Amino acid sequence: MNAQSRGNVALPAALLGLVLWMMPQLAQAAEAVKLLDLTQHWVGYTAIVLFIFAYALVVVEEEIHMRKSKPVMVAAGLIWALIAFVYAQQPDSAYHHTAEVMIRHNLLEYAELFLFLLAAMTYIGTMGERGVFDSLRAWLINKGFSLRTIFWLTGLLAFFISPVADNLTTALLMATVVMAVGGNNLGFVGVACINIVVAANAGGAFSPFGDITTLMVWQKGVVEFHEFFALFLPSLVNWLIPAFLMSLTVKAVTPESSGDKAVLKDGAFVVIGLFLLTIAMAVCAHNFLHLPPVVGMMTGLGFLKIYGYVLKLRESRLMMELEQVGEGKKPFNIFRQIERAEWDTLMFFYGIILCVGGLGTIGYLAMGSELMYGDLGPTTANILVGLISAVVDNIPVMFAVLSMMPEMSHGQWLLVTLTAGVGGSLLSVGSAAGVAVMGQARGIYTFFSHLKWIWAIALGYAASIWLHLWLNADLFEPVLH
């Protein structure tokens, strides 16, 4: 065994040993942790400034061309260094390990999210490589549908695909379709992109797999898998109202077929089947075995890697028979799909979770919880969360709510899940789907083109909240706040 091979074996073994050592240490220390109120301390003020500055750089990512993970990762390190410095200066030794315990708690939450998303991203990437999404796009383009039919079909597909394939991937796929069909009809492409973003965000709100926020709520154990479907009708209304109003501007003309063709590669349907099996395993691991959902996802990723090995052998053999090995073609390699995962996004989540976790350790989340959920009441606070997520990304907002863990009825937890998921549709920069489509349809789908329809989207937002409060009234406390 060469040095590189020995290193490849030693690294996972070392990581496993570290995790096994950390778990009992973390459990023991968490029971005796003592926190200081640093909200009026210079460290608290500095941490707030660092977080705001880092997040401002994230907001202008498209203008400055700096990946969003970079500033938040640096801010996270600096915030925790400041916290650790203050605790290390305390004369009472009980405080000395508080920062270590709290940051490990945040790292454990991030590790679950990271591995879950890595498995999901690898599956989505593999399905894309096998031609699944290209085939769907070619079918839609070549069926000869009218622009109005394409408008409704892409919205409907975005609504029902996003609960499985996540809202970002779905929005990008459907936006490609409307751009190919619409061509120079910029008015159609613009309004269809708005429809897709709203539909993808709405569809992602009633499934743990549809959005990062719903995934965090599910992994936290606040809402069970089947309980998310209570949000189906409110989510549907959230999309249908603005979709109907926008469809009135779309003409029922039929564009010319482009003749695009796409071929499904070998094993495409097997990969789809494995993905559905993986989702089922994640749900069963959580519901029946009381294990974290990530265990089912990583087991499913293992199945995909084994099947990837089968595909690699099959394609290598075929290439040798056709003498194509020297022509630049390579057999399928599952690790290539892992490499193509959204690593910037995964690192961004690391920075955000640790930044928000640091602000929570300082005491700001407890202060915010008292202000929002104590003074305003849960219903007003949860509606406000949705409005905030239109300006600030819903991921740090939802992580902050989960860190606060206010005492709320089940209906209120579903309400904040709904508002955090669909509130981002109010502005184009309020969701990952909107930001991604702005980049894909640059100059056509813009912040201001989306802003023109904010009144229609707001009607859908209000109607979805009202429907949830009425339809799921039995899940709320006797008196709604």
C-alpha positions as CSV (number, residue, x, y, z in Angstrom):
1,M,0.0,0.0,0.0
2,N,1.5,3.4,-1.0
3,A,1.6,6.5,1.1
4,Q,-1.4,8.1,-0.5
5,S,-3.5,4.9,0.0
6,R,-2.4,4.7,3.6
7,G,-3.5,8.4,4.0
8,N,-6.8,7.7,2.4
9,V,-7.5,5.0,4.9
10,A,-6.1,6.8,8.0
11,L,-8.1,10.0,7.5
12,P,-11.6,8.4,7.8
13,A,-10.4,6.3,10.7
14,A,-9.1,9.4,12.5
15,L,-12.3,11.3,11.8
16,L,-14.4,8.4,13.2
17,G,-12.2,8.2,16.3
18,L,-12.6,12.0,16.8
19,V,-16.4,11.8,16.5
20,L,-16.7,8.8,18.9
21,W,-14.5,10.7,21.4
22,M,-16.4,14.0,21.0
23,M,-19.9,12.6,21.6
24,P,-19.7,11.6,25.3
25,Q,-17.5,14.7,26.0
26,L,-20.1,16.9,24.4
27,A,-23.0,15.3,26.2
28,Q,-21.3,15.6,29.6
29,A,-20.2,19.2,29.2
30,A,-23.5,20.4,27.8
31,E,-25.2,19.5,31.1
32,A,-22.9,21.8,33.1
33,V,-22.4,24.7,30.6
34,K,-22.7,28.2,32.1
35,L,-23.4,31.2,29.9
36,L,-22.6,34.9,30.3
37,D,-24.9,37.7,29.0
38,L,-22.6,39.5,26.6
39,T,-25.4,41.5,24.8
40,Q,-24.1,44.8,26.4
41,H,-20.4,43.8,26.2
42,W,-18.0,45.1,23.5
43,V,-17.7,41.6,22.2
44,G,-21.4,41.4,21.6
45,Y,-21.4,44.7,19.6
46,T,-18.3,43.6,17.7
47,A,-20.0,40.3,16.8
48,I,-23.1,42.1,15.5
49,V,-21.0,44.4,13.3
50,L,-18.9,41.5,11.9
51,F,-22.1,39.5,11.1
52,I,-23.8,42.5,9.4
53,F,-20.7,43.3,7.4
54,A,-20.2,39.7,6.3
55,Y,-23.9,39.4,5.3
56,A,-23.7,42.6,3.4
57,L,-21.0,41.1,1.3
58,V,-23.2,38.0,0.7
59,V,-26.0,40.3,-0.5
60,V,-23.8,42.0,-3.1
61,E,-22.2,38.7,-4.3
62,E,-23.3,39.2,-7.9
63,E,-21.7,42.7,-8.0
64,I,-18.4,42.0,-6.3
65,H,-18.0,38.4,-7.7
66,M,-16.9,37.0,-4.3
67,R,-18.4,33.7,-3.3
68,K,-20.9,34.0,-0.4
69,S,-19.1,31.4,1.8
70,K,-15.9,33.4,2.2
71,P,-17.1,36.4,4.3
72,V,-19.4,34.3,6.6
73,M,-16.7,31.7,7.3
74,V,-14.2,34.4,8.3
75,A,-16.9,36.1,10.4
76,A,-17.8,32.9,12.1
77,G,-14.2,32.3,13.1
78,L,-13.7,35.8,14.5
79,I,-17.0,35.8,16.4
80,W,-16.2,32.5,18.2
81,A,-12.6,33.7,18.8
82,L,-14.0,36.7,20.6
83,I,-16.4,34.6,22.6
84,A,-13.7,32.1,23.6
85,F,-11.4,35.0,24.6
86,V,-14.0,36.4,27.1
87,Y,-14.8,33.1,28.6
88,A,-11.1,32.2,29.0
89,Q,-10.7,35.4,31.1
90,Q,-13.3,34.5,33.6
91,P,-11.9,33.6,37.1
92,D,-14.5,30.8,37.5
93,S,-13.1,27.7,35.7
94,A,-16.6,26.5,35.0
95,Y,-16.7,29.1,32.2
96,H,-13.5,28.1,30.5
97,H,-14.9,25.3,28.3
98,T,-18.3,27.0,27.5
99,A,-17.2,28.2,24.1
100,E,-15.8,24.8,23.2
101,V,-19.0,23.0,24.2
102,M,-21.3,25.5,22.4
103,I,-19.4,25.5,19.2
104,R,-19.3,21.7,19.1
105,H,-23.0,21.8,19.5
106,N,-23.3,24.0,16.4
107,L,-20.8,21.8,14.5
108,L,-22.9,18.7,15.2
109,E,-26.0,20.5,13.8
110,Y,-24.0,21.5,10.7
111,A,-22.6,18.0,10.2
112,E,-26.1,16.6,9.9
113,L,-27.2,19.2,7.5
114,F,-23.9,19.0,5.5
115,L,-24.0,15.2,5.0
116,F,-27.7,15.2,4.2
117,L,-27.3,17.9,1.5
118,L,-24.2,16.3,0.1
119,A,-26.1,13.1,-0.5
120,A,-29.1,14.9,-2.0
121,M,-26.8,17.1,-4.3
122,T,-24.9,14.0,-5.5
123,Y,-28.2,12.3,-6.5
124,I,-29.4,15.4,-8.2
125,G,-26.1,15.8,-10.0
126,T,-26.1,12.1,-11.1
127,M,-29.7,12.4,-12.5
128,G,-28.6,15.5,-14.4
129,E,-25.5,13.6,-15.8
130,R,-27.7,10.7,-16.8
131,G,-29.9,13.1,-18.9
132,V,-33.1,13.0,-16.7
133,F,-33.6,16.8,-16.6
134,D,-32.5,17.3,-20.2
135,S,-35.1,14.8,-21.4
136,L,-37.8,16.5,-19.4
137,R,-36.8,19.9,-20.8
138,A,-36.7,18.6,-24.4
139,W,-40.1,16.9,-24.0
140,L,-41.7,20.2,-22.8
141,I,-40.1,22.2,-25.6
142,N,-41.1,19.9,-28.4
143,K,-44.7,19.2,-27.5
144,G,-46.0,22.3,-29.3
145,F,-47.7,23.8,-26.2
146,S,-48.9,27.4,-26.3
147,L,-47.1,30.0,-24.2
148,R,-49.9,30.1,-21.7
149,T,-49.8,26.3,-21.4
150,I,-46.1,26.4,-20.9
151,F,-46.6,29.1,-18.2
152,W,-48.9,26.8,-16.3
153,L,-47.0,23.6,-16.9
154,T,-43.7,24.9,-15.8
155,G,-45.3,26.4,-12.7
156,L,-47.1,23.2,-11.9
157,L,-44.0,21.1,-12.4
158,A,-41.9,23.5,-10.3
159,F,-44.5,23.1,-7.5
160,F,-44.5,19.3,-7.5
161,I,-40.8,18.7,-8.4
162,S,-39.4,21.0,-5.7
163,P,-40.6,19.0,-2.8
164,V,-38.3,16.2,-4.0
165,A,-35.5,17.9,-5.9
166,D,-35.3,21.1,-3.9
167,N,-36.5,24.5,-5.0
168,L,-33.2,25.8,-6.4
169,T,-32.6,22.9,-8.8
170,T,-36.3,22.9,-9.9
171,A,-36.3,26.6,-10.6
172,L,-33.2,26.5,-12.7
173,L,-34.6,23.5,-14.8
174,M,-37.9,25.2,-15.4
175,A,-36.3,28.6,-16.2
176,T,-34.2,26.8,-18.9
177,V,-37.5,25.6,-20.5
178,V,-39.2,29.0,-20.6
179,M,-36.1,30.7,-21.9
180,A,-35.8,28.1,-24.7
181,V,-39.5,28.3,-25.6
182,G,-39.9,32.1,-25.1
183,G,-36.9,33.1,-27.1
184,N,-37.1,36.8,-27.9
185,N,-40.4,37.2,-26.1
186,L,-38.8,38.8,-23.1
187,G,-42.1,39.7,-21.5
188,F,-43.2,36.0,-21.4
189,V,-39.8,34.8,-20.1
190,G,-39.8,37.4,-17.3
191,V,-43.3,36.7,-16.0
192,A,-42.8,32.9,-16.4
193,C,-39.6,33.1,-14.3
194,I,-41.5,34.9,-11.5
195,N,-44.1,32.2,-11.7
196,I,-41.5,29.5,-11.4
197,V,-39.7,31.1,-8.4
198,V,-43.0,31.5,-6.5
199,A,-44.1,27.9,-7.4
200,A,-40.8,26.4,-6.5
201,N,-40.7,28.1,-3.1
202,A,-44.3,27.2,-2.4
203,G,-43.8,23.6,-3.3
204,G,-40.7,23.4,-1.2
205,A,-42.6,24.6,1.9
206,F,-44.7,21.4,2.4
207,S,-41.9,18.9,2.2
208,P,-38.7,18.4,4.3
209,F,-36.7,17.9,1.1
210,G,-38.1,21.1,-0.6
211,D,-36.1,23.7,1.2
212,I,-33.2,24.0,3.6
213,T,-35.5,25.6,6.2
214,T,-38.0,22.7,6.1
215,L,-35.1,20.3,6.3
216,M,-33.8,22.0,9.4
217,V,-37.2,21.9,11.1
218,W,-37.6,18.2,10.3
219,Q,-34.1,17.3,11.5
220,K,-34.7,19.2,14.7
221,G,-37.7,17.0,15.4
222,V,-40.1,19.9,15.7
223,V,-42.4,18.7,12.9
224,E,-42.7,15.1,11.8
225,F,-42.5,14.1,8.1
226,H,-46.2,13.5,7.5
227,E,-47.2,16.6,9.3
228,F,-45.6,18.8,6.7
229,F,-48.4,17.9,4.3
230,A,-50.9,19.9,6.4
231,L,-49.2,22.8,4.5
232,F,-50.0,21.5,1.0
233,L,-53.2,23.5,0.4
234,P,-51.8,26.8,1.9
235,S,-48.7,26.3,-0.2
236,L,-50.8,25.6,-3.3
237,V,-52.9,28.8,-2.7
238,N,-49.7,30.8,-2.2
239,W,-48.7,29.9,-5.8
240,L,-52.1,29.8,-7.5
241,I,-53.3,33.3,-6.7
242,P,-50.3,35.2,-8.2
243,A,-50.0,32.6,-11.0
244,F,-53.6,33.3,-12.1
245,L,-53.1,37.1,-12.0
246,M,-49.8,36.8,-14.0
247,S,-51.3,34.4,-16.5
248,L,-53.7,37.1,-17.6
249,T,-50.8,38.8,-19.3
250,V,-49.6,35.7,-21.2
251,K,-51.0,35.2,-24.7
252,A,-52.1,31.8,-25.9
253,V,-49.8,31.8,-29.0
254,T,-47.8,28.7,-30.0
255,P,-44.0,29.2,-30.5
256,E,-42.0,27.2,-33.0
257,S,-40.6,23.9,-31.9
258,S,-36.8,23.9,-31.5
259,G,-36.3,20.3,-32.4
260,D,-34.0,19.8,-29.3
261,K,-33.5,16.1,-28.4
262,A,-32.1,14.5,-25.3
263,V,-31.3,10.9,-24.6
264,L,-31.5,9.2,-21.3
265,K,-28.2,7.5,-20.5
266,D,-27.9,3.9,-19.2
267,G,-29.1,3.5,-15.6
268,A,-31.1,6.8,-15.5
269,F,-34.3,5.1,-14.2
270,V,-32.3,3.0,-11.7
271,V,-30.8,6.2,-10.2
272,I,-34.3,7.8,-9.9
273,G,-35.4,4.6,-8.2
274,L,-32.5,4.7,-5.8
275,F,-33.2,8.3,-5.0
276,L,-36.8,7.6,-4.1
277,L,-35.6,4.6,-2.0
278,T,-33.1,6.9,-0.3
279,I,-35.8,9.4,0.6
280,A,-37.9,6.5,2.0
281,M,-35.0,5.3,4.1
282,A,-34.4,8.8,5.5
283,V,-38.0,9.0,6.5
284,C,-38.1,5.5,8.0
285,A,-34.8,6.1,9.9
286,H,-36.4,9.1,11.5
287,N,-39.9,8.0,12.1
288,F,-39.5,4.3,13.1
289,L,-35.9,3.9,14.2
290,H,-35.6,7.3,15.8
291,L,-32.3,7.9,14.0
292,P,-31.3,11.2,12.4
293,P,-32.6,11.3,8.8
294,V,-29.0,11.8,7.5
295,V,-28.3,8.1,8.3
296,G,-30.9,7.0,5.7
297,M,-29.5,9.5,3.2
298,M,-25.9,8.5,3.6
299,T,-26.9,4.8,3.3
300,G,-28.7,5.7,0.1
301,L,-25.6,7.5,-1.1
302,G,-23.7,4.3,-0.4
303,F,-26.1,2.4,-2.7
304,L,-25.6,5.0,-5.4
305,K,-21.8,4.7,-5.1
306,I,-22.0,0.9,-5.5
307,Y,-24.3,1.3,-8.5
308,G,-21.9,3.9,-9.9
309,Y,-19.2,1.3,-9.7
310,V,-21.4,-1.0,-11.8
311,L,-22.0,1.7,-14.3
312,K,-18.2,2.5,-14.5
313,L,-17.4,-1.2,-15.2
314,R,-20.1,-1.4,-17.8
315,E,-19.1,1.8,-19.6
316,S,-15.4,1.0,-19.5
317,R,-16.1,-2.4,-21.1
318,L,-18.2,-0.8,-23.8
319,M,-15.6,1.9,-24.5
320,M,-12.9,-0.7,-24.9
321,E,-15.1,-2.7,-27.3
322,L,-15.7,0.5,-29.4
323,E,-12.1,1.6,-29.0
324,Q,-13.2,5.0,-27.6
325,V,-10.9,5.1,-24.6
326,G,-8.4,7.4,-26.3
327,E,-11.0,9.8,-27.7
328,G,-11.4,11.9,-24.5
329,K,-14.5,9.9,-23.3
330,K,-14.4,8.7,-19.7
331,P,-16.7,6.2,-18.0
332,F,-19.1,7.3,-15.2
333,N,-17.4,8.2,-12.0
334,I,-19.6,8.9,-8.9
335,F,-16.8,11.0,-7.3
336,R,-17.0,13.4,-10.2
337,Q,-20.6,14.1,-9.2
338,I,-19.6,14.6,-5.6
339,E,-17.0,17.1,-6.7
340,R,-19.7,19.0,-8.6
341,A,-21.8,19.5,-5.4
342,E,-22.5,23.1,-4.5
343,W,-19.5,23.3,-2.2
344,D,-19.8,27.1,-1.9
345,T,-23.4,26.7,-0.6
346,L,-22.3,24.0,1.8
347,M,-19.5,26.1,3.2
348,F,-21.9,29.1,3.4
349,F,-24.2,27.0,5.7
350,Y,-21.2,26.4,7.9
351,G,-20.5,30.1,8.3
352,I,-24.2,31.0,8.8
353,I,-24.8,28.3,11.4
354,L,-21.7,29.2,13.4
355,C,-22.4,33.0,13.1
356,V,-26.0,32.6,14.3
357,G,-24.9,30.1,17.0
358,G,-22.3,32.6,18.2
359,L,-24.9,35.4,18.5
360,G,-27.1,32.9,20.4
361,T,-24.3,32.1,22.8
362,I,-23.8,35.9,23.3
363,G,-27.4,36.2,24.2
364,Y,-29.0,38.0,21.3
365,L,-31.3,35.1,20.2
366,A,-32.8,35.0,23.7
367,M,-33.4,38.7,23.6
368,G,-34.9,38.4,20.1
369,S,-37.1,35.6,21.2
370,E,-38.5,37.6,24.1
371,L,-39.1,40.6,21.9
372,M,-40.8,38.8,19.0
373,Y,-42.5,35.8,20.6
374,G,-43.1,37.4,24.1
375,D,-44.2,40.9,23.2
376,L,-45.6,40.5,19.7
377,G,-47.1,37.0,20.1
378,P,-46.3,33.9,18.0
379,T,-48.7,34.5,15.1
380,T,-47.4,38.1,14.5
381,A,-43.8,37.0,15.0
382,N,-44.1,34.1,12.6
383,I,-45.7,36.3,9.9
384,L,-42.9,38.7,10.5
385,V,-40.3,35.9,10.0
386,G,-41.6,35.5,6.5
387,L,-41.3,39.2,5.7
388,I,-37.8,39.2,7.1
389,S,-36.9,36.2,4.9
390,A,-37.8,38.3,1.8
391,V,-34.9,40.6,2.6
392,V,-32.5,38.3,4.6
393,D,-32.0,34.7,3.5
394,N,-34.5,32.4,5.2
395,I,-31.7,30.0,6.3
396,P,-30.2,32.2,9.1
397,V,-33.7,33.4,10.0
398,M,-35.0,29.9,10.5
399,F,-31.9,28.7,12.3
400,A,-32.3,31.6,14.6
401,V,-35.9,30.6,15.4
402,L,-34.8,27.0,16.0
403,S,-32.1,28.2,18.3
404,M,-34.5,30.3,20.2
405,M,-37.0,27.4,20.4
406,P,-39.9,29.5,21.6
407,E,-42.8,27.7,23.3
408,M,-45.3,27.4,20.5
409,S,-48.2,25.2,19.5
410,H,-47.7,22.7,16.6
411,G,-49.8,25.0,14.3
412,Q,-47.4,27.9,15.0
413,W,-44.4,25.8,14.1
414,L,-46.1,24.9,10.8
415,L,-46.9,28.6,10.3
416,V,-43.3,29.7,10.7
417,T,-42.2,26.8,8.4
418,L,-44.7,28.1,5.8
419,T,-43.9,31.8,6.1
420,A,-40.1,31.2,6.1
421,G,-40.5,29.1,3.0
422,V,-42.8,31.3,0.9
423,G,-41.9,34.7,2.3
424,G,-38.8,34.7,0.2
425,S,-40.9,34.9,-2.9
426,L,-41.9,38.5,-2.2
427,L,-38.6,39.7,-3.5
428,S,-36.3,38.1,-6.2
429,V,-33.4,38.2,-3.7
430,G,-35.4,36.5,-0.9
431,S,-34.7,32.9,-1.9
432,A,-31.9,30.8,-3.5
433,A,-34.3,30.0,-6.3
434,G,-34.8,33.7,-7.2
435,V,-31.2,34.6,-7.0
436,A,-30.2,31.6,-9.2
437,V,-32.8,32.4,-11.9
438,M,-31.7,36.0,-11.9
439,G,-28.3,34.8,-12.8
440,Q,-29.6,32.4,-15.5
441,A,-32.0,34.9,-17.1
442,R,-29.8,37.9,-16.6
443,G,-31.3,41.1,-17.7
444,I,-34.7,39.5,-18.3
445,Y,-35.8,38.3,-14.8
446,T,-34.5,41.1,-12.6
447,F,-35.2,42.5,-9.1
448,F,-37.5,45.2,-10.5
449,S,-39.4,43.0,-12.9
450,H,-40.2,40.8,-9.9
451,L,-41.0,43.8,-7.8
452,K,-43.8,44.8,-10.2
453,W,-45.7,41.7,-9.1
454,I,-45.1,41.9,-5.4
455,W,-48.7,42.9,-4.8
456,A,-49.9,39.7,-6.4
457,I,-47.4,37.6,-4.5
458,A,-48.3,39.4,-1.3
459,L,-52.0,38.4,-1.9
460,G,-50.9,34.8,-2.2
461,Y,-48.8,35.1,1.0
462,A,-51.7,36.5,3.0
463,A,-54.1,34.0,1.6
464,S,-51.9,31.0,2.5
465,I,-51.5,32.2,6.1
466,W,-55.3,32.7,6.4
467,L,-56.0,29.3,5.0
468,H,-53.5,27.6,7.3
469,L,-55.0,29.4,10.4
470,W,-58.5,28.3,9.3
471,L,-57.7,24.9,7.9
472,N,-55.4,23.7,10.7
473,A,-57.1,25.6,13.6
474,D,-57.1,22.4,15.6
475,L,-53.3,22.5,15.7
476,F,-53.2,25.9,17.4
477,E,-53.7,26.8,21.0
478,P,-57.3,27.7,21.9
479,V,-56.6,31.4,21.7
480,L,-54.6,32.6,18.7
481,H,-52.2,35.4,19.5
